[in-house]
C-alpha cells in the first residue's frame, strides 16, 4: 500500500466485494453522482481481515430524474434491489432511508446507498481520499473522520477498526483534521487509548 498526496495505491487484485463496490461506484460516476464510501468496508479495503456483508456509500442529494437514470443503469449492469425495487429508490432515499444494491439474484454482499443527512456525512463527501485498486479508483471519506467515528461507535470491533486504520495510515494522517473530530465526537479517552496501544 502506497500513500501519496490525496491518493492511496493498493497493489492487489480486487476481491469479489471490491468488484461489487467498484462496479457500483463506476455507475455513480457515470451518472454524475458525488459519493464517498464509508464505514467498515474502508477497513477491509485497506487490508484488515474481517467479515462485512454491506458497504455503506453516502451520496449527495439528487433528484427523481437522476434516481430513475441511476436505477435504469444499475439494472442494465446486472444489479437489483434485494429489499425493494430500484425503481422506487428515490422515494426511499428522500425519506432518508438506505437503498440496497446487489448483484441480480443475490442479497449479500450489497451496497447500502444513502443520502448525506448530517454534518459528518457532508464532511465525508467534501473530504475524500482516492483509492486506486489496480487500474480502477473509488473515493472513501477521509481516514481522519473514519477513525474518530469508529471510536464514537464504541464497540470492540469499531475500536479495532480505528486502531487498524490509525496504524496503516499514521505517517500520512493529518492530526489537525483528526483531533477536532475526536473532540466533537467526545472520544478523547478512546483516542488516547488508541495512540498508546
C-alpha positions in Angstrom: 0.0 0.0 0.0 1.4 3.4 -1.0 0.1 6.7 0.3 0.7 9.8 -1.8 -0.9 13.2 -1.6 -4.7 12.6 -1.7 -4.4 9.1 -3.0 -3.7 5.6 -1.9 -2.5 2.9 -4.3 -3.3 -0.7 -3.3 -1.4 -3.4 -5.3 -3.7 -6.4 -5.3 -6.4 -8.0 -7.4 -9.9 -6.9 -6.4 -11.9 -9.3 -4.3 -15.5 -10.2 -5.0 -16.6 -7.5 -2.6 -14.2 -5.0 -4.1 -15.6 -5.8 -7.6 -19.2 -5.1 -6.4 -18.1 -1.7 -4.9 -16.0 -0.7 -8.0 -18.9 -1.6 -10.3 -21.5 0.3 -8.4 -19.4 3.4 -7.8 -18.5 3.4 -11.5 -22.2 3.7 -12.3 -22.5 6.6 -9.8 -19.6 8.3 -11.5 -21.1 7.8 -14.9 -24.4 9.3 -13.9 -22.7 12.2 -12.2 -23.5 11.4 -8.5 -20.9 12.5 -5.9 -20.3 9.8 -3.3 -18.0 8.6 -0.6 -17.5 5.0 0.6 -17.6 5.0 4.4 -17.8 2.6 7.4 -16.4 -1.0 7.8 -15.6 -1.7 4.2 -12.9 1.0 4.2 -11.0 -1.0 6.8 -11.4 -4.2 4.7 -10.2 -2.3 1.6 -7.1 -1.3 3.5 -6.3 -4.9 4.3 -7.9 -5.7 7.6 -9.3 -9.3 7.6 -12.9 -9.2 8.9 -16.3 -10.0 7.6 -18.7 -7.4 6.2 -21.8 -8.1 4.1 -22.7 -4.5 3.3 -20.8 -1.4 2.1 -22.0 2.0 3.1 -21.9 4.7 0.5 -23.0 8.2 1.2 -24.2 10.4 -1.8 -25.1 13.9 -2.4 -28.8 14.5 -2.7 -30.1 14.1 -6.2 -33.5 14.5 -7.9 -36.0 11.9 -9.1 -34.8 12.0 -12.7 -31.2 11.2 -11.6 -32.6 8.4 -9.4 -34.5 7.0 -12.3 -31.4 7.1 -14.6 -29.3 5.5 -11.8 -31.9 2.7 -11.3 -32.1 2.0 -15.0 -28.3 2.0 -15.4 -27.8 -0.3 -12.4 -30.4 -2.7 -13.8 -28.6 -2.8 -17.2 -25.4 -3.5 -15.4 -26.9 -6.6 -13.6 -27.9 -5.2 -10.3 -31.2 -5.2 -8.4 -32.7 -4.0 -5.1 -32.9 -7.0 -2.8 -35.0 -5.1 -0.2 -37.1 -3.1 -2.7 -37.2 -2.4 -6.4 -34.6 0.0 -7.6 -37.3 2.0 -9.5 -38.6 3.1 -6.1 -35.2 4.2 -4.8 -35.9 8.0 -5.0 -38.8 7.7 -2.5 -36.8 5.6 -0.1 -33.7 7.9 -0.3 -35.9 11.1 0.0 -37.2 9.6 3.3 -33.6 9.4 4.5 -33.6 5.6 4.3 -30.9 3.5 2.6 -31.3 1.6 -0.7 -29.6 -1.8 -1.0 -28.0 -2.7 -4.3 -26.7 -6.2 -5.0 -25.9 -8.4 -8.0 -29.1 -9.9 -9.6 -30.3 -12.8 -7.5 -28.1 -12.1 -4.5 -28.8 -10.4 -1.2 -25.3 -10.2 0.1 -22.9 -8.7 -0.3 -24.7 -5.4 -1.0 -24.1 -1.7 -1.3 -26.2 0.4 1.1 -26.7 3.7 -0.7 -27.9 6.7 1.4 -28.2 10.5 1.1 -25.9 12.6 3.3 -28.0 13.5 6.3 -25.7 15.2 8.8 -22.5 17.3 9.1 -20.4 14.2 9.2 -21.9 12.7 6.1 -21.4 16.1 4.3 -17.8 16.2 5.6 -17.3 12.7 4.2 -18.4 14.0 0.7 -16.2 17.1 0.9 -13.0 15.4 2.3 -12.4 12.3 0.2 -9.4 10.1 -0.4 -8.9 8.5 -3.8 -8.1 4.8 -3.6 -6.5 3.2 -6.7 -7.1 -0.5 -6.8 -5.3 -1.9 -9.8 -6.4 0.3 -12.7 -9.7 1.4 -11.1 -10.5 4.1 -8.5 -13.0 4.8 -5.8 -13.4 7.6 -3.2 -13.6 7.0 0.5 -14.4 9.5 3.2 -11.4 11.0 5.0 -9.5 8.5 7.2 -9.3 11.1 10.0 -13.1 11.2 10.2 -13.3 7.4 9.8 -11.0 6.9 12.8 -12.9 9.3 15.1 -16.3 8.0 14.0 -15.3 4.4 14.6 -14.2 5.4 18.2 -17.6 7.1 18.6 -19.4 3.8 17.7 -17.9 2.5 21.0 -17.8 -1.3 20.3 -14.7 -3.5 20.5 -14.9 -4.2 16.7 -15.1 -0.5 15.9 -12.2 0.3 18.2 -10.1 -2.4 16.4 -11.1 -0.9 13.1 -10.0 2.6 14.2 -6.7 1.2 15.6 -6.0 -0.6 12.3 -6.7 2.4 10.2 -4.6 4.6 12.5 -1.7 2.1 12.3 -1.7 1.7 8.5 -2.2 5.4 7.7 -0.3 7.0 10.7 2.5 8.6 8.6 0.0 10.4 6.4 -2.7 11.2 8.9 -3.5 14.9 9.4 -3.8 15.3 13.2 -5.0 18.9 12.7 -8.1 17.3 11.0 -8.4 14.2 13.2 -8.3 15.8 16.6 -11.2 18.3 16.1 -13.3 15.2 15.1 -12.1 13.5 18.2 -13.2 16.4 20.4 -16.5 17.0 18.5 -17.4 13.3 18.9 -16.2 13.3 22.5 -13.9 10.3 22.1 -10.7 11.8 23.6 -10.2 8.9 26.1 -10.7 6.3 23.4 -8.3 8.2 21.1 -5.6 8.3 23.8 -6.1 4.6 24.3 -5.7 4.1 20.6 -2.5 6.1 20.4 -1.0 4.2 23.3 -2.0 0.8 22.1 
